[in-house]
Amino acid sequence: MNTELLEALTILEQEKDISKDVMLDAIENSLINACKNHFGKADNIKVIMDRETCDYSLFQEKTVVESVEDDVEEISLANARMIDPQYDLGDIVQIPVESKSFGRIATQNAKNLILQKIREEERKVVYDQYFEKEKDIVTGIVQRYVGKNISINLGKADAMLTENEQVKGEVFKPTDRIKLYVVEVKNTTKGPKILVSRTHPELVKRLFEAEVTEVKEGIVEIMSIAREAGSRTKIAVWSNDPNVDPVGACVGMNGSRVSAVVEELRGEKIDIINWNENPALLIENALSPAKVISVMADPDEKMASVIVPDYQLSLAIGKEGQNARLAARLTGYKIDIKSETQAIESGELPPNYMELGVEGEYEETYTDEEYTHGDVTGEEYTEEGYAKEEYTEDDLELFEE
């Protein structure tokens, strides 16, 4: 048994996760290559290797001829019968080859071939490992800043968090552990190139999958995400089980689940709303925490007109238009928001719409798709009451400006 070779291959398999069979194939190829360098050709070289013991034999197959013209591939009848008297013309004689007889250059080439195969397999193993994590999150350790980019250690490989994929305002120190979204894994000659991100919307989705059991199991689905990294994210959730409140499941007891995600995102605000197939209802939810008087949605044009109370206009639009912008991304609709006064001036609301009530002409002008609620239908929502529809009192504080 070739004990030293067997031990070396076992260590390689354990430490670098490189298969023994792959390395034994590499050794066979290196022996054939060494023979080619030593004899000038290797077409008649045969390697016999025991995969269990790692013992190997090297033979040069020569054809028995009367007159030898190529001593690498041919052997005379006289010499063949010195090995075995039963040989005759045309027979194949296997001549043992001692690998120790190879020259220094042939040996060095064989060694380089094996080392090259080890490096290739090592890169392939790492690539396969991280390719499986593509479109998923990984935990990395901050190593150092390289210009404006950040070098991240992921374990067996390093990744570069580029400036474009960093959240503005986030500052990391060496040894900080952070969650990253693996955007893409490329296989290169220098090893896998891993593209990671802290700004990708899918990062939020994966974090919720890690924190919320119902999301991981598929009971609660995240239907849509709109994110402005570092500032605010809106997610729309839907439950496949009528007994499970999707918003409550994502928020958690006393906001514990959403707080864990917010902490990982360094304080980024997260609004969680109910998904609805009715676009008007979905847009109404997306504009929360603002109250909405009416929504008129056009599914074909992907446009919606929203009317809000005068005192809710700034809340509906949000700081620098952020709330309306995120709601538009979340729903896929272009949203036009008007105050109650602006709607009356433009004729979209009659001046006495409050007096019409649920039986008035105003409500009758809307189809099912053009949902109305609030003061128009006679329902009364206080700002606190509206929030309670979506969240508990304890959770409300997490989403207030």
N, C-alpha and C positions, 0 to 999 in steps of 0.2 A: 504493500500500500504506500502511495506517495503521500505521507503524513503531512509534510510541510505545505504542499500545494493545497491539500484538502483543508487544512487549518486556515490558510490565507483566504481561500474562497469563502469559507464559513464566516470569517470576520467581515469580508466585503459585503456578504449578503445581509448580515446583521446591522452593520453600521450605515451602509449606503443603500440598502434595499435593492442590490443588484443580484439578479438571479444567477445561480451557479451554472445553469445550462448556457446562459448567454456568455459567461466568462470562459467556459470550456470550449464553446464554439470559437471564441476569440483566440484561445491558445492553439487550437487546431489550425486556424488560418495563419497564425504567426509562425507555426512550425513549417507549414507549406511555403510560406513566404521566405523563410530562412533557407529552405532547400533550393528555392529558385535563385536566391542570391549566391548560394554556394555552388550549385551545379549548373546554373545558367538557365534551367527550365525545371518545371515541377509538374508537368502533365502526368508523369508516371509515379508520382509520390502518393502514398496512401498512409493515412493516420488512423490507428485503431486505439480508441480511448475507452476505458471503463469509467462510466459516469459515477459509479458508487465509490470506487477506491482512488480515482484520479490517476491510475497507472495508465501509461500510454506506450505504444510501440510505433516506430516510424519505419516504413518499408519503401524500397525503390523497386518497382516492378520492371523487370527486363525480359525482353523476348529472346529466346534461344535461336541463334543463327549460325551459319557456317563461317561467314566472314563478317567481322564486326566493323561497321562504318560509324556508328554512334555509340560510344561506350557508356553514355548516360542512359540510353534506352535499350541497348542490346548487350548480349553476353554470348560468348562463343560456346559451342556445344561441349568442348573439352572442359572449360571452366564450370559450366553448369553441372556436368556429370561428376565433378569433384565435390560439389555440394550434395548431389543426390544422383546416383547412377541411373535412375529411372527417367531422368529428363531426356526429351527428344526435341528435334527441331520444331519450332513454332510454339513450344510450351512457354509459360510465363513463370519466371523465377522471382521470388520475393527476397530481395537482399536487405537485411537489417541496416538501418542508418543510425549512427550514434550522433545525437544532437551535440555532444561535447566536441565533436570534430569540426563544428561550424566555426568559421572565422569570427573575429571581433565585430566586423561590420554587419555580418549576417545576424549575429546575436543581438547587437544593438538595435537593428531594424525590427527584429521580432519583439524586443522589449517595448519599443516605441509604439508598435501596433497594439500591443496589449494595453498600454497606458492610455492610448487614444480611445480605445473601446471603452475603458473604464470611465473616462471623462464623458464620452457620448452617452453612456447609459445613465450616468449620474445626472446629467442635464435632462435626459428624457424622464427619469423618475420624478425630478422636481417639477418639470413641466406638467406631467400628468397629474401630480398631486394638486397643483394650483389651478389647472384647467378645470378640475372638478368643482372648484370654488368660484368659478366665474359666475357673475350675476348674484353673488352672495356676499356676506360680510366676513371679515377676518379681523383678528386682533393683532395689532402691530406695536412695536416699541420704537419710539422716536430715537434716532441715532444722532443726527446732526443736520444743520442747515447747509445746503449746497447752493449758494447764491440765495435766490428766493424760493428754491425748492427744498423739500424736506426728505431726507433719506430715512426710510422705515424698514426695520428688520421684521420679517414675517416668520422667522424660524429658519427654514432651510434656504430661503431666498430673500433678497432685498427688493424693495419697491421704491419708486420715487413719487412723492406726492407733489405734483407740479403746482405752480402758483394759481393756475386757472381752476384747479380742483380743490383749492383751499377756501375755507370760509373766512371772509374778511373779518379781522378782529381777533381771530383765534391765534393764540401764541402758545407754542409747546416748548417744553424743556426736554433735554436728553433724558432717557429712561421713562418718559411718560408713556402710558399704555392707552391706545386709542382704537376705536372701531373704524374700519374703512370698508367701503364698498368696492369690490373687484369689478372694474368695468370691462377689462379685456386682458387676456393672457396670450402673448405672442411667443412663438418658438424661434429663437435666433441662434446663431453659431456661438454666441457668448453665453448662452443660457436663456432661461425664460425672462421675457420682459413683461412685468406686471404693472398694469395701469390701474391705480386706485383713486378713489374720490371721497371727499367729505361733503360735497355739495349735491350729489345725485339724489333725486327724490326717492329712489328705491332704497337708499340707506335707511330712511325713516320707516319704510314698509318692513324691511328686514329686522329692524330694532323692535318693532311691535310684534313681529312673529316670535322673536326671542322672549319677549316679556309677557305676551298674552297667549295663554294656552288655546283659547277659542280660535284665535287667528291662525295659529300653527296647525290646528286640527281641521281647519276649513269651515268651522261652524260660523265664524264671523269673517266676512271678506272685506278687504280694502279695495273698494271699487275705483277710486280715483284719488290722486295726490297732486297738490299744487304747493310748490315750495319756493320760498326766497331764503336761501341758506343763510343762517345766522340771525334771521329776524323772525319769520313766522312761516308756519306750515298749516295748510288745511287738508284734512283727509275726510273722505266720505266713506262710511262703513255700512254694511248690510248684513243682516243675520239670516241664515238659512233655517234657524230654529225659532219659531214664534215665541218660545219661552225664554229666549236669550236676548237681552237688550244689548245691541251692538256697541252703542256709545258707552253704556255703563261698564261693559266688559273691558273696553280699551282704557277707560279712565281708571278703573280699579277702586278698591276700598280706600276711601279718603284720598283718592288721586295717586295711589302708590305706583300703579303701572305706568301711567303717563309721566309721572315725576321721574321715574328711572330713565325714560327716553329723553326727557327734557334735560336731565343732568348729563347724559352722554353727549347731547348736542350743545352743551355749554350754555344752557338757559334759553334756547330757541323756543318761542311760544308755539303751541300746537292747538289748533281748533279741530275738534272732532264733531262731525255732523252726520245725520242720518241720510243715507242714499235713498232716492226715490225715483221710480221710473217716470213719474210725471215731471217734466222739466221745470214747470212753474214751481212745484213744491221743492224740487231740488235747489233751484236758484234761491228761493226764500230761505232754505236752510243754510245755503252757502254764504249768504250775507249776514248770518248771525255773528255777533250778538245784536245786530240792528233789527228793529221791528220793521215789518213791511206791511203797507196797506194793500197793495195789489201787484200781481205779476202777470204780464201778458207775454207769453213765449211763442215764438214761431219756429217749430222744429225743422221746417224746410230751409229757412234762411239762417238758422242758428243765431237768432237775434231775440233779445228780450227787453221789454220796457218795464221798469220797476218804479213804483211810487212809494215813498216813505214819508212819515211825518216830518214836519219841518225840523224839529229838534233832533231827529235821528239821521239827518242827511250826512253830517260830518262823520258820524259813526259808521254809516253804511259805506261811505267812500273810503274811510280810513286815512291814516297818516300818509300823505303823499300818494293817495289813491291805492294804497296797498290792499285793503280789504276787498274793494271792488275788483282789483286786478287778479287777486288770488281766486276769488269767486268765479271770475270769467274763465280762468285756466282750469279750475276744478270741474266746471260744468260743460265747458266747450262752447259756451254761448257768449256772444258779444252783448254786454249788459249796459243799458242806458238807464241811469238812476236820476229820478227827478223828485224834488220835494213836493209836498202836498200843495203848497202855494203855486209852484211852477206848473203843476199839472192842471190846476184850476185855470190859471192864466192861459194855458195853451189849449184849453177845452177838453183835455183828457178826462177831467173830473168836473161834474156839474157843481156849481157853488153850494148847492144844498144837498150834496150827496150824503151828508151825515143824517139828514132827516128822512132819507129814502128808506133806510133800514134794510132788512133782509127781503122785504117784498117790493122794494123800489125798482125803478127801471134800470138803475145803474148796474145792479147785480145781474139783471137778465141779459145785459149786453155781452156777458162773458160766456165763453164755451167752457167745457170741462178742462180743456187744455189751458185756458186763460183763467187760472185760479184766482179767486179773491178771498180775502179774510180780514180779520182784525175789525176795525171800526165799521167797515162796510157791511159785514155780515152780522153785526151786532155782538160779536164776541169781544171780550175785554181781556187784553193782555197787558199786564204791567211788565216793566222791564225785568223785574224779579221773577214774575210768573212765567215769562217766556223762557228764561234761562232754566227754570225748574223742569220745563218740558224736556230739555235736552240733558241737563245735569242735576246732580244733587247740590244742596247749598254748599256743602264742603268743597265740591269740585269746581264750583262757579269761579272761585277766586283765581284758579289757574288760568282762566281764559279771558279775564277782564283786562282791558288796556292798563 
